[in-house]
Amino acid sequence: MVRLYRGYHRARSGPRWVAYPTWFLALGTWSGFTAVTTALGPVLGGWLIQHGSWRWAFFLNVPIACAVVVISLWRVPESRGTSVAHIDWLGALLATAGLGGVVTAFLESAKFGWRNPLVFGSLLAGVACLVIFILVEAHASSPMLPLGLFKSRPFTGANLITLFLYAAIGIFFFVFPMDLIQMHGYSTTATGAAVLPIILLMFFLSGWSGGLVSRYGARIPLIVGPLIGSAGFLLFALLPARGSYWKTFFPASLLFGLGMAVTVAPLTTIVMSSVDRDRVGTASGINNAVARVAGVLAIAVLGIVMVKAFGSHLDQSLAKLSLPPEIVQNIRSKQIELAGLELPQGLDADAVETLRNAIANAFLLSFRLVMFLCAALSTASAIIAWRLIVPALAAPGRAGNR
């Protein structure tokens, strides 16, 4: 990153930064290699799970982590901020406890209900910790989350875009493999390979996407990219229940991948160019944290929406069947398993077939609902970019507005 800073020059008109094309291309290349590593994970992880154990997939992180440590010590120059007096341990503790409490509450609510003491207590404790966290950060001498950064309209806009867009991405990559495995019978390896078109498009078009910023500025790509991604989500939602991969998931994956390719590099550019140079590391860390939190919260919240929608549609089908009450109760107690729901023993072949069709139909409808919500989140990202990202920001030869 030290070399990249040389692409910045102080503008005479005030505390602003001018970004040149080499910076944009560098960010695009970085985004591309991020996409490559993202692509290898599902494929290799799926292969290990299929031919070994699900535990083996976690061993992928060990050699990668070792390589990161070695490369960091060998090639990454040391740098320290002059204004930070100490590490904000209290802020880190409060943020971890707050997010952990909120996410735990949402995840467990689908199983135990909101009146359960664990669920209600986790939610209450999590919200309280997050409120205290904001108060602490507002008065800390060296906060881990400098609230003053959000006075920058582009920085605030970039993080809101990240929140909505990565929420959609997070829940998509959670439910899409589930659909492939539970509904279409894909193996874990084939499921990992099925997302490759999305990742490869992001890799091969990342440099081109960085060039869009140097030519048009970041605002237009941040409007167009999420809208293309939204169209991809809509196509996933409207796909027929049956059909070959190449006629169904592949076209939708291309559209979704194109939207993400157009968006990622400009989004990173906005984050890096909307703050002063000594705050770039902090800004990047905040944006990455927002992306991770968005994905976790989306899985927790929209996962509940999917389970509830699945249960509602399945209950409508169960009401039309003449099944013993204990069988109905058994099925309802397992609704959280979605299409992987195991039917109780003792049912005749006709009942099993009818229930399987009802489960498949309920899952399809709930999956489509989540895809429509993803499209709405992606569209919201485009609207935020239109409203909050300054047109001239990050355009060549012009200073970024803060």
VEXDREN-2710 file (C-alpha; in Angstrom, 1 decimal):
% VEXDREN-2710
k/r/px/py/pz
1/MET/0.0/0.0/0.0
2/VAL/3.0/2.3/0.5
3/ARG/3.7/2.4/-3.2
4/LEU/0.0/3.1/-3.9
5/TYR/0.1/6.2/-1.8
6/ARG/2.5/7.8/-4.4
7/GLY/-0.5/8.0/-6.7
8/TYR/-2.0/10.6/-4.4
9/HIS/-1.1/14.3/-4.4
10/ARG/-2.4/17.0/-2.2
11/ALA/-4.9/19.2/-4.0
12/ARG/-4.4/23.0/-3.6
13/SER/-8.1/23.6/-3.0
14/GLY/-8.0/22.0/0.5
15/PRO/-7.8/18.7/2.3
16/ARG/-8.7/16.5/-0.6
17/TRP/-7.0/13.7/-2.5
18/VAL/-6.6/13.3/-6.3
19/ALA/-6.6/9.7/-7.4
20/TYR/-4.9/8.7/-10.7
21/PRO/-5.6/5.8/-13.0
22/THR/-2.7/3.6/-11.7
23/TRP/-4.5/3.7/-8.3
24/PHE/-7.8/2.5/-9.8
25/LEU/-6.1/-0.2/-11.8
26/ALA/-4.3/-1.4/-8.7
27/LEU/-7.5/-1.6/-6.7
28/GLY/-9.1/-3.5/-9.6
29/THR/-6.3/-6.0/-9.7
30/TRP/-6.4/-6.4/-5.9
31/SER/-10.2/-7.1/-6.2
32/GLY/-9.5/-9.6/-8.9
33/PHE/-7.1/-11.7/-6.9
34/THR/-9.5/-11.5/-4.0
35/ALA/-12.1/-13.1/-6.3
36/VAL/-9.6/-15.9/-7.3
37/THR/-9.1/-16.9/-3.7
38/THR/-12.8/-16.7/-3.1
39/ALA/-13.3/-19.1/-6.1
40/LEU/-10.9/-21.7/-4.8
41/GLY/-12.5/-21.9/-1.4
42/PRO/-15.9/-23.4/-2.5
43/VAL/-14.4/-25.8/-5.0
44/LEU/-11.6/-27.1/-2.8
45/GLY/-13.8/-27.1/0.3
46/GLY/-16.6/-28.9/-1.5
47/TRP/-14.1/-31.5/-2.8
48/LEU/-12.7/-32.1/0.7
49/ILE/-16.2/-32.4/2.2
50/GLN/-17.3/-34.9/-0.5
51/HIS/-14.2/-37.1/-0.3
52/GLY/-13.3/-36.7/3.3
53/SER/-15.0/-34.8/6.1
54/TRP/-16.5/-31.4/6.6
55/ARG/-13.8/-30.8/9.2
56/TRP/-11.1/-31.0/6.5
57/ALA/-12.4/-27.9/4.9
58/PHE/-11.2/-25.8/7.8
59/PHE/-7.6/-27.0/7.3
60/LEU/-7.5/-24.9/4.1
61/ASN/-7.1/-21.9/6.3
62/VAL/-3.9/-23.2/8.0
63/PRO/-1.4/-23.0/5.0
64/ILE/-3.0/-19.8/3.8
65/ALA/-2.6/-18.2/7.2
66/CYS/1.0/-19.3/7.3
67/ALA/1.7/-17.9/3.9
68/VAL/0.2/-14.6/4.9
69/VAL/2.4/-14.3/7.9
70/VAL/5.5/-15.1/5.9
71/ILE/4.7/-12.7/3.1
72/SER/3.8/-10.0/5.5
73/LEU/7.1/-10.3/7.4
74/TRP/9.1/-10.5/4.2
75/ARG/7.5/-8.0/1.8
76/VAL/5.1/-5.6/3.7
77/PRO/6.8/-2.5/5.1
78/GLU/6.0/-1.5/8.7
79/SER/3.9/1.6/9.3
80/ARG/2.4/3.1/12.4
81/GLY/0.0/6.0/13.0
82/THR/1.3/8.9/15.0
83/SER/-2.0/9.9/16.5
84/VAL/-3.0/6.6/18.1
85/ALA/-1.9/6.3/21.7
86/HIS/-3.2/2.8/22.5
87/ILE/-5.4/0.0/21.3
88/ASP/-9.1/0.4/22.0
89/TRP/-9.6/-2.9/23.9
90/LEU/-12.9/-1.7/25.5
91/GLY/-14.4/-0.8/22.2
92/ALA/-13.3/-4.2/20.7
93/LEU/-14.9/-6.1/23.6
94/LEU/-18.1/-4.1/23.5
95/ALA/-18.4/-4.5/19.7
96/THR/-17.8/-8.3/19.8
97/ALA/-20.2/-8.8/22.7
98/GLY/-22.9/-6.6/21.0
99/LEU/-22.8/-8.2/17.6
100/GLY/-22.5/-11.7/19.2
101/GLY/-25.5/-11.1/21.3
102/VAL/-27.7/-9.8/18.4
103/VAL/-26.7/-12.5/16.0
104/THR/-27.2/-15.3/18.6
105/ALA/-30.7/-14.0/19.3
106/PHE/-31.7/-14.0/15.7
107/LEU/-30.2/-17.4/15.0
108/GLU/-31.8/-19.1/18.0
109/SER/-35.1/-17.3/17.6
110/ALA/-36.0/-19.6/14.7
111/LYS/-35.6/-22.6/17.0
112/PHE/-36.8/-21.4/20.4
113/GLY/-38.9/-18.3/19.7
114/TRP/-38.5/-14.8/20.9
115/ARG/-39.9/-15.4/24.4
116/ASN/-37.1/-17.8/25.2
117/PRO/-34.9/-16.4/28.0
118/LEU/-31.7/-17.1/26.0
119/VAL/-33.0/-15.4/22.9
120/PHE/-34.5/-12.4/24.6
121/GLY/-31.6/-12.0/27.0
122/SER/-29.0/-12.2/24.1
123/LEU/-30.9/-9.6/22.1
124/LEU/-31.2/-7.3/25.1
125/ALA/-27.5/-7.7/26.1
126/GLY/-26.4/-7.3/22.5
127/VAL/-28.3/-4.1/21.9
128/ALA/-27.1/-2.6/25.2
129/CYS/-23.5/-3.4/24.4
130/LEU/-23.8/-1.7/21.0
131/VAL/-25.3/1.4/22.5
132/ILE/-22.5/1.6/25.1
133/PHE/-20.0/0.9/22.3
134/ILE/-21.2/4.0/20.4
135/LEU/-21.0/6.1/23.6
136/VAL/-17.5/4.9/24.4
137/GLU/-16.3/5.5/20.8
138/ALA/-17.6/9.1/20.9
139/HIS/-15.4/9.9/23.9
140/ALA/-12.4/7.6/23.4
141/SER/-9.0/9.2/22.7
142/SER/-8.1/6.5/20.3
143/PRO/-11.3/4.8/19.1
144/MET/-11.4/1.7/17.0
145/LEU/-14.4/3.3/15.2
146/PRO/-13.7/7.1/14.7
147/LEU/-17.2/8.4/14.4
148/GLY/-15.8/11.6/12.8
149/LEU/-15.1/9.6/9.6
150/PHE/-18.9/9.4/9.0
151/LYS/-19.0/13.2/8.6
152/SER/-17.7/12.4/5.1
153/ARG/-20.8/11.9/2.9
154/PRO/-19.1/9.6/0.4
155/PHE/-17.6/7.5/3.2
156/THR/-21.0/7.1/4.8
157/GLY/-22.5/6.3/1.5
158/ALA/-19.9/3.8/0.6
159/ASN/-20.5/1.9/3.9
160/LEU/-24.3/2.0/3.5
161/ILE/-23.8/0.6/0.0
162/THR/-21.5/-2.1/1.5
163/LEU/-24.1/-2.9/4.2
164/PHE/-27.0/-3.5/1.8
165/LEU/-25.0/-5.1/-1.0
166/TYR/-23.0/-7.5/1.1
167/ALA/-26.1/-8.4/3.0
168/ALA/-27.6/-9.6/-0.3
169/ILE/-24.4/-11.4/-1.2
170/GLY/-24.1/-13.0/2.2
171/ILE/-27.5/-14.6/2.2
172/PHE/-27.3/-15.5/-1.5
173/PHE/-24.1/-17.6/-1.0
174/PHE/-25.9/-19.2/2.0
175/VAL/-29.1/-20.3/0.4
176/PHE/-27.9/-20.9/-3.2
177/PRO/-25.7/-23.9/-2.3
178/MET/-28.6/-25.2/-0.2
179/ASP/-30.9/-25.0/-3.2
180/LEU/-28.3/-26.8/-5.4
181/ILE/-27.7/-29.6/-2.9
182/GLN/-31.2/-30.1/-1.4
183/MET/-33.3/-29.4/-4.4
184/HIS/-31.2/-30.3/-7.4
185/GLY/-29.0/-33.1/-6.0
186/TYR/-25.7/-31.4/-6.6
187/SER/-22.6/-32.8/-4.9
188/THR/-20.6/-30.5/-2.7
189/THR/-17.9/-30.3/-5.4
190/ALA/-20.4/-29.5/-8.1
191/THR/-22.0/-26.9/-5.9
192/GLY/-18.6/-25.1/-5.4
193/ALA/-18.0/-25.3/-9.2
194/ALA/-21.4/-23.8/-9.9
195/VAL/-20.5/-20.4/-8.4
196/LEU/-17.2/-20.2/-10.4
197/PRO/-18.8/-18.1/-13.2
198/ILE/-19.6/-15.4/-10.7
199/ILE/-16.1/-15.4/-9.2
200/LEU/-14.2/-15.7/-12.6
201/LEU/-16.2/-12.7/-14.0
202/MET/-15.1/-10.6/-11.0
203/PHE/-11.5/-11.7/-11.6
204/PHE/-11.2/-11.1/-15.3
205/LEU/-13.2/-7.9/-15.3
206/SER/-11.7/-6.3/-12.2
207/GLY/-9.0/-4.4/-14.0
208/TRP/-11.6/-3.1/-16.5
209/SER/-13.8/-2.1/-13.6
210/GLY/-11.0/-0.1/-12.1
211/GLY/-10.6/1.6/-15.4
212/LEU/-14.2/2.7/-15.4
213/VAL/-13.5/4.7/-12.3
214/SER/-10.7/6.6/-13.9
215/ARG/-12.9/7.4/-16.9
216/TYR/-16.3/8.0/-15.5
217/GLY/-15.8/8.4/-11.7
218/ALA/-17.1/6.0/-9.1
219/ARG/-20.8/7.1/-9.0
220/ILE/-22.0/5.7/-12.3
221/PRO/-20.5/2.2/-11.7
222/LEU/-21.9/2.2/-8.2
223/ILE/-25.3/2.8/-9.6
224/VAL/-25.2/0.6/-12.6
225/GLY/-23.3/-2.4/-11.0
226/PRO/-25.9/-3.0/-8.2
227/LEU/-28.7/-2.6/-10.7
228/ILE/-27.2/-5.3/-12.9
229/GLY/-26.7/-7.5/-9.7
230/SER/-30.4/-6.9/-8.8
231/ALA/-31.4/-8.1/-12.3
232/GLY/-29.3/-11.3/-11.6
233/PHE/-31.1/-11.9/-8.3
234/LEU/-34.5/-11.4/-10.1
235/LEU/-33.4/-14.0/-12.7
236/PHE/-32.6/-16.5/-9.9
237/ALA/-36.0/-15.8/-8.4
238/LEU/-37.8/-16.4/-11.7
239/LEU/-36.0/-19.5/-12.8
240/PRO/-38.0/-22.6/-13.5
241/ALA/-38.0/-25.3/-10.9
242/ARG/-36.3/-27.8/-13.2
243/GLY/-33.8/-27.4/-16.1
244/SER/-30.1/-27.8/-16.9
245/TYR/-27.5/-25.7/-15.2
246/TRP/-26.5/-24.0/-18.5
247/LYS/-30.1/-22.9/-19.2
248/THR/-31.0/-21.8/-15.7
249/PHE/-28.3/-20.9/-13.1
250/PHE/-25.5/-20.1/-15.6
251/PRO/-27.2/-17.1/-17.2
252/ALA/-28.3/-15.7/-13.8
253/SER/-24.8/-16.2/-12.5
254/LEU/-23.3/-14.3/-15.4
255/LEU/-25.6/-11.4/-14.8
256/PHE/-24.9/-11.4/-11.0
257/GLY/-21.2/-11.7/-11.5
258/LEU/-21.1/-8.8/-14.0
259/GLY/-22.9/-6.6/-11.5
260/MET/-20.4/-7.4/-8.8
261/ALA/-17.5/-6.9/-11.1
262/VAL/-18.7/-3.4/-12.0
263/THR/-19.3/-2.6/-8.3
264/VAL/-16.4/-3.9/-6.1
265/ALA/-13.4/-1.8/-7.4
266/PRO/-15.3/1.5/-7.5
267/LEU/-16.7/0.8/-4.0
268/THR/-13.1/0.2/-2.6
269/THR/-12.0/3.4/-4.4
270/ILE/-14.6/5.5/-2.7
271/VAL/-13.7/4.2/0.7
272/MET/-10.0/4.8/0.2
273/SER/-10.4/8.3/-1.4
274/SER/-13.0/9.8/0.9
275/VAL/-10.7/10.1/3.9
276/ASP/-7.3/11.6/4.6
277/ARG/-4.3/9.5/4.0
278/ASP/-3.5/8.8/7.7
279/ARG/-7.1/7.4/8.0
280/VAL/-7.0/5.1/4.9
281/GLY/-6.2/1.9/7.0
282/THR/-8.9/2.7/9.5
283/ALA/-11.4/3.4/6.7
284/SER/-10.6/0.1/4.9
285/GLY/-10.9/-1.8/8.2
286/ILE/-14.3/-0.3/8.9
287/ASN/-15.6/-1.1/5.5
288/ASN/-14.4/-4.7/5.7
289/ALA/-16.0/-5.0/9.1
290/VAL/-19.3/-3.6/7.7
291/ALA/-19.2/-6.2/4.9
292/ARG/-18.6/-9.1/7.3
293/VAL/-21.3/-7.9/9.7
294/ALA/-23.7/-7.4/6.8
295/GLY/-23.3/-11.0/5.7
296/VAL/-23.7/-12.4/9.2
297/LEU/-26.8/-10.3/10.0
298/ALA/-28.4/-11.1/6.6
299/ILE/-28.0/-14.9/7.3
300/ALA/-29.5/-14.4/10.7
301/VAL/-32.4/-12.1/9.8
302/LEU/-33.2/-13.3/6.3
303/GLY/-32.6/-16.9/7.3
304/ILE/-35.5/-16.5/9.8
305/VAL/-37.6/-15.0/7.0
306/MET/-36.9/-18.0/4.8
307/VAL/-37.7/-20.5/7.5
308/LYS/-40.9/-18.7/8.4
309/ALA/-42.0/-18.5/4.7
310/PHE/-41.1/-22.2/4.2
311/GLY/-43.1/-23.2/7.3
312/SER/-46.1/-21.1/6.3
313/HIS/-46.3/-22.6/2.8
314/LEU/-45.7/-26.1/4.2
315/ASP/-48.5/-25.7/6.8
316/GLN/-50.9/-24.8/4.0
317/SER/-50.1/-28.0/2.3
318/LEU/-50.3/-30.1/5.5
319/ALA/-53.7/-28.7/6.2
320/LYS/-55.0/-30.2/3.0
321/LEU/-53.7/-33.7/3.9
322/SER/-55.3/-36.3/6.1
323/LEU/-52.3/-37.0/8.4
324/PRO/-52.3/-38.1/12.0
325/PRO/-51.7/-35.1/14.4
326/GLU/-48.4/-36.5/15.7
327/ILE/-47.0/-36.8/12.2
328/VAL/-47.9/-33.2/11.4
329/GLN/-46.3/-32.0/14.7
330/ASN/-43.2/-34.0/13.9
331/ILE/-42.9/-32.4/10.5
332/ARG/-43.5/-28.9/11.9
333/SER/-40.8/-29.4/14.5
334/LYS/-38.2/-29.9/11.7
335/GLN/-39.1/-27.0/9.5
336/ILE/-35.8/-25.3/10.2
337/GLU/-34.2/-28.1/8.1
338/LEU/-36.0/-26.7/5.0
339/ALA/-35.7/-29.0/2.0
340/GLY/-33.5/-31.3/4.0
341/LEU/-36.4/-32.2/6.3
342/GLU/-36.5/-35.9/7.0
343/LEU/-40.0/-37.4/7.0
344/PRO/-41.1/-39.6/9.9
345/GLN/-41.2/-43.4/9.6
346/GLY/-44.4/-45.3/8.9
347/LEU/-45.8/-43.3/6.0
348/ASP/-47.1/-45.0/2.8
349/ALA/-45.5/-44.3/-0.6
350/ASP/-48.2/-41.9/-1.7
351/ALA/-48.0/-39.8/1.4
352/VAL/-44.2/-39.7/1.1
353/GLU/-44.4/-38.5/-2.5
354/THR/-47.1/-35.9/-1.6
355/LEU/-45.1/-34.6/1.3
356/ARG/-41.9/-34.5/-0.8
357/ASN/-43.6/-32.4/-3.4
358/ALA/-45.0/-30.1/-0.7
359/ILE/-41.6/-29.6/0.9
360/ALA/-40.0/-28.9/-2.5
361/ASN/-42.7/-26.4/-3.4
362/ALA/-42.4/-24.6/0.0
363/PHE/-38.6/-24.4/-0.4
364/LEU/-38.9/-23.0/-3.9
365/LEU/-41.3/-20.3/-2.8
366/SER/-39.2/-19.3/0.2
367/PHE/-36.0/-19.3/-1.9
368/ARG/-37.7/-17.0/-4.4
369/LEU/-38.8/-14.7/-1.6
370/VAL/-35.2/-14.4/-0.4
371/MET/-34.0/-13.7/-4.0
372/PHE/-36.5/-10.9/-4.3
373/LEU/-35.3/-9.4/-1.0
374/CYS/-31.7/-9.6/-2.3
375/ALA/-32.8/-7.8/-5.4
376/ALA/-34.4/-5.1/-3.2
377/LEU/-31.2/-4.8/-1.1
378/SER/-29.1/-4.4/-4.3
379/THR/-31.4/-1.8/-5.7
380/ALA/-31.2/0.1/-2.4
381/SER/-27.4/0.1/-2.8
382/ALA/-27.8/1.8/-6.2
383/ILE/-30.2/4.4/-4.8
384/ILE/-27.7/5.2/-2.0
385/ALA/-25.0/5.7/-4.6
386/TRP/-27.2/8.0/-6.5
387/ARG/-28.0/10.1/-3.5
388/LEU/-24.8/10.1/-1.5
389/ILE/-21.9/9.6/-3.9
390/VAL/-20.7/12.9/-5.4
391/PRO/-20.5/12.7/-9.2
392/ALA/-17.0/14.2/-9.4
393/LEU/-15.6/12.0/-6.7
394/ALA/-12.6/9.9/-7.9
395/ALA/-12.9/11.1/-11.4
396/PRO/-9.5/11.7/-13.1
397/GLY/-7.9/15.0/-12.5
398/ARG/-10.5/16.2/-10.0
399/ALA/-10.3/16.2/-6.2
400/GLY/-12.5/14.0/-4.2
401/ASN/-15.1/15.8/-2.2
402/ARG/-15.2/15.1/1.5
END
